[in-house]
Amino acid sequence: MTSASAKVDFKREIGAYRARPGRFEIVDVPDMQYLMIDGHGDPNTGGAFAEATAALYPLAYKLKFASKRTLGRDYVVMPLEGLWWADDMDTFTAARDKSRWDWTLMIMVPDWIDQQMVEGSGVRLATLSEGRCVQTLHVGSYDDEAEVLARMHDGFIPDNGLRMTGKHHEIYLSDARKVAPEKLRTILRQPVAAASE
């Protein structure tokens, strides 16, 4: 049991934040609360993506310090995450046309962070319910994800009697500003349901 004064690291406590390279695993992801900003377009060329990142991190740290100071509950700020989707999901595995992508950038926060604490920030606080998912750890450049996603979407998922349901989800365990592209560690996650459902 974690004491109220201990710093909680949810990456260690929540199994869905662990994945292994070269292996697809089926996991049950609990409902979690996130700071979220929505956007559209190529993350490498569009200013909106950089602006969203610049807005999320300061707020995440502000909430962490407020939680420690006023609630006596400290925790490790979680990594940046992204939901990605498009009208044609082949843009992720074949064409890789990033200009057609929609996205939600987000950072998980504990359930004791409430709406009042984020008012006026321009960031929304919402719960994401993913449930059953398939995920793996990708080590390498973001641009090298297509082959892994193709094997996940077109191989592992249908081969296990599943179908894709929610949005493609990425968890950025590495800071792309500080880590070489070939060493980036990213959890790739896809919500699924039984193909018969």
Sequence and secondary structure as in RCSB ss.txt:
>XXXX:A:sequence
MTSASAKVDFKREIGAYRARPGRFEIVDVPDMQYLMIDGHGDPNTGGAFAEATAALYPLAYKLKFASKRTLGRDY
VVMPLEGLWWADDMDTFTAARDKSRWDWTLMIMVPDWIDQQMVEGSGVRLATLSEGRCVQTLHVGSYDDEAEVLA
RMHDGFIPDNGLRMTGKHHEIYLSDARKVAPEKLRTILRQPVAAASE
>XXXX:A:secstr
   TTS B HHHH GGG   BT  EEEEE  EEEEEEEEES TTT HHHHHHHHHHHHHHHHHHHHIIIIIS  B
    EEEEEE SSTHHHHTS  GGG EEEEEEEE TT  HHHHTTSS EEEEE  EEEEEEEEES GGGHHHHHH
HIIIIIHHHTTEEE S EEEEE S TTTS GGG EEEEEEEEEETT 
